[in-house]
């Protein structure tokens, strides 16, 4: 784990970032742009009612998780009392997060990143992602796009599904889809997770991005898929004055994000009232934001306007539910995990199944466009 004092004094890039884009950099597995034909929840088959003990078991209702052999207690879905009527895709008034409204943009830069000049462009898109989560209900989340450039070249893109709880002003994530650009400009799926998908230890649950009230010492899950994106945040300190290229801000707070799949990797973030994220040990510092009149937000998207070919990511034409059914016909058993990967020349759903016949763990690969099984692996 990175030394705490070092993190407090300077920014150090890590190989694993808790930000939506970079948590997939360790592997070149694949993700997809979700449409109405994309990943969907399987009706009410994964969970019981929100207050029911069945849901508690499915959503890993435990007092804490193990990190490096130590027990860590943090809040999660069972503590949040989420209700569909309170979940909104835009608006709200979280004091420390950026405004969740279509069209909002901001830019982060890290000039000393080992891979080159890192530029992160974030914007709230004018569309929503529908959810139907048993125990919570039907609602829609806002879609926040992040693009990552190194020395002006698009390296990675993600679409994140964020919802505001208007009853508490807390901001939550319900998953994301991410893909990378390889060295010859091809789109390569990097990963995806979605609340309700099997994650190998139950099903994926929401993550809390920022509580409505910041209390030093609080801990909470920020991503809830144990196989793909899993970690918790600790509120470290408040009352900080921060100076970054975009300006000087008062009454800021610092959070620390810990991976529960790779505990040696941590990320510190600084958040300021009315602005949101201003510094990140992996992404750099805020240089422009729609929340700050006078900054050079006009440069947003400048690399797309340059004469460079921008490729389009592959789109799933088969839903995860249909792929699951196809895989179970090929290998009857229990599905323990699903994700989208690259398999030879195919973009596939990799469906991990414990076979009923012999108890052997088998991966079934279902093409995301044709819906056909293109391979298996034990």
N, C-alpha and C positions, 0 to 999 in steps of 0.2 A: 504494500500500500504506500502511496506517496506520502512523504513527510508532511505533517500538518502545517508546520511553520513555513515550509517552502511554499505550500499552496496559498497560505495567507498573504505572502509577500509578493509572489510573482505568478504569472500564468505559465503553466507547463502543459503542452499537448500530451494527451494520453492515447494509447492504442484503442481504447474503448471509450466512447462518449455516450452520455446518457441523453444527449440531444437526439431528436427523432431521426436525423440523417445518419449519424455516424455509428450507431449501435450495431449496424450491419457490416461494418468494414472488415471484420475478421473473416468473413466467409462470403463467397460470391453465390449464395443461394438467391432465389428469385422471388420477385413480388409482382403485382399487377395493378393496373388502374381498375378500380372496382366500379362497375356500373350496375344497372338493375339486374343484369345477368351475372353479376359477380358474386362475391362471398355473401351468404345470407345465413341468418340464424335458422336453426332447424325447429321452427314452431316452438312448442313447449317441452321438447324432449330432453333438454339438458338440465333444467332446473325445476324445483318446486316453487311454491310461493315464497316471497321475500323473507317472511318471518318464520318460515318452516325450517325444521332441522335438516331437511333434504337439501335445501339451498345452502345452508351453512356448510354442509359437507362438500358440496360441489364447489363452492367458492372458497375452499381451504380455510374454514373457520377455525383458526388456530391462535393461540396467544402470542405467537411470534414465529420467526424463522431463524434458522441457524446461519450465522455468518462467521466463517473462520473458527468454527467450534463454539462460538459464543451465541447465546440466545438474545435476539433483538426483538423488542416489542414495538409495533407501529400500527397505526390505524389502517383499515382497509374497508372494502365494501360493506361488511357487516356493521360497521360503525357509522355509516354516512346517511342512512335513511333516504336514499335517492328515490324520487318519484317522477314519473314521466311528465306530469303537469308542471313540474318546476324546471325541467330541463329545456333550455332554449339554445338555438344555434348561434345567436348573436345578441348584442346588447349586454345587459348586466353591468355591474360596477365593481369589479374586483380591483382594489386600490393598487395592487402591485404587479398586475399582468397587463400586457398591451391590450388596447381596445379590440374586442372580438366583434368586428363589424366588417362587412364586405368592402374590399378596396383598401383596407389599412395595410401599410407597408413599413418595413424597417430594414436596415442594412447593418451587418456586423462585419468587421474585418480583423484579420490576424496576420500582420505582415511578416512575422517571424516564424510562421509554421514551417516545419521541416519539408513539407511537400511543395512549398511555394507560397505566394500571396493568397491567403484564404479569404474568400468573400462569401458571406451567407446572405441571401436575399429571401425575406419572408413576406408573404402576403396572404390576407384572408380572401379566399375566392368567393365569388358570387354564386355559390351552390351549396347544397347540404347533402349529408349522408344519412339515410334512414336507418333506424334501429328498432328492434322489437325484442326487448330483453325480459324474459319471464321474471316476475318479481319487481320489475321497475315499470314496464309498459312500453308503449310505442312513442317515439320521439325522434327528432332530427338533430344532428350535430353540424356545426360549422366545419368547413374544410379549409385548413391552413396549409399552404404550400411553402416548402423550403427548398431552395436551390443552393448548391454548394459549388463554387468555382475555385480552381487553383490556377493562378496566373492567367485568368481570363477564360479558361476552358471549363465548360460544364462537366462536373465530375459525378454529381449525385443529385437526385430529386426525391422528395417525399411529399405525400399528402397525409395530413394528420386530421383526426376527427375529434374536435373539441366541443364540449358543451358547458354552458354556464348554469349553475343551480341558482335560480333567481331568488330562492328562499334564503340562501346563505351567502351568495356572491362567490362561492367557491367554484373553481374552474377544473373540469375533469377531462381526461382523455379516454376515448373508447377504442383506440387502435390507430393504425396507420398502414400505408402502403409505400414502399420505397424501392428505388432501383438505381443502379450505378451505370456509368458510362465507361467502357473499357478503353484501352489505349488506342484502339483503331476507330473509336467513335460509336461502337455498338451498345445498345441498351442491354443491360444484364440485370435481372431481378436481384434485389439485395435482401428482401425480407418483407414480411407482412404479419400483422397480428390484429385480432379483432375480438372484442368482448363476446364471449359465447363459444369461441372456437376451443376444441380440446387442446390442452397444452402439456399433456403427459402426466399431470397430477391434478385432474379435475378439469375445469374450464377457465379460460382467461377472464379476468375481472377488470373493471375500470381502474384507472390511476388518477390520483389527485395531483394536479399541476401546481395549484396555489390555493391555500385555504382563504376563506373570506376574511378571517381574522388571523394575523400572524402572531404566533406565540413562540418565543425562543425555547428550544428543547423539544418541540413537537416533532414526531416522526410519522411518515405516511408513505404508502405505496405510490410510486409515480408511474409505473408500468406494470401490468398484471399478468403477462404471459410468461409462465415459468420456463418455457423452452426457447423463446425468441427475445423477449424484452422484459426484464424482471429486475426491479430494484426499488429502493426507498429513499426518501428525502429526509434530512434533518434540518430544522431551522436553527441556524448557528448564532446569529447576532442581528441586532437592529440598531437604528440611530446612527448609521454610517453616512459620511459625506464622500461621494464618489466623483472623480474627474476622469472623463474619457473624451475622445475626440468630439463627440456630439455635445459636450457641455459638462457643467458641474451640477450635481444633484444632491439634495439633502434628505435626511430621514430614510435612507435606503436600508435594505436588509441583505443578509447573505445566507444562502442555503448550500447544503452539501448533498450530492447525490451519490449513493453507493449501489454498485451492481451486486446482486445476490447470486449471479452466476459466475462472476469474476471479481471477487471481493477486493483484489488488489487495485482495482481501477475506481477512481472517484473523480467527481467533477464539482467544482465550486462555482456558484453563480451569484451575481449581485443584481438586485431588483430595486427599482426606484418608483415612487408614487407618480401615477399618471403617465409613466413612460414604459415600464416593464423591464425587460432584461437589458442591462447596460454593459455587463462584463461576464465572460465565461472562460474558464481555464482552458477550454478546447476551441471555442469558436472565436475568441478575441473580444473586441470592444465595439460598442455602438458608435456608428459614424453618422447615421442619418435616420430619421423617423418622421412619419406623418404626425406624430404627437408633438413634434418640435418645429414650429414655424421658423423658417430661415435656414434650415439645414439643406444640404444638396440631395434631396430625395429624387430630384429629376434624373439622377444618374441610375436610378433603379432600372434594371433590365438592359443596361447598356451593352452587355456582352451578347445578348440575343440580337441586338441591332447591328452587330459587326458581321462582316461577310464570312460567316462560318456555318457549316451545315449542322443543323440541330435535328437529331433523329427523334422519332416518335416511339414511345414504349409499346410493347405488345399488350393487347387487351384480352382479358379472359372472356370467352364466349360461353363457358360452362360454369355453373355455380359450384361452390364448394360442396353443397348438399348433394348435387347430382354426381359429382366426382366421388364423394364418399360412398354413395349407393353403388356406383360402378365398381369401386375398389372392393367392397364387401361381397359383391357377386364373384369377383375373381378369387378373393381369399376371405371366406367367412370368418368372423371373429369380432374382436373389440378394437375400435379405433382409439389410439392413444395420442396421436399427434397428426396435424395436417399443416403443410406449408407449401409454398410455391418455389420451385427450383428449376435450374437448367439441367436437363438430362439429355446428353448428346446434342442433337439438333432440335430438341423439343423443349418448350416451356411446359412444365408439368406440375400438377398437384402431387406432392409426395405424401401418400397416405400411409402412416405407420399403423400396422395392425398386429395384435397378438392373435395368432391363428387358433381357432377352436379345435382344429384337428390334432395339433401337436404342441401347441403353446409356444411356437417359435415366432419371434418378432420378424415381420415381413414388411418391406416397403413396396407399395404398389404405385406405379407412376402413371397418372392419367393426364393425357394431353389437354391443355387448357382451352384449345380451340376445337378439336374434334371430339373430345370426350372419350376417346378410346384408350385402352390400356396399352402403353408402349414398352412396358418392362416391369420386372419385379426384382427384388433383391432381399436375400435373407442374411 
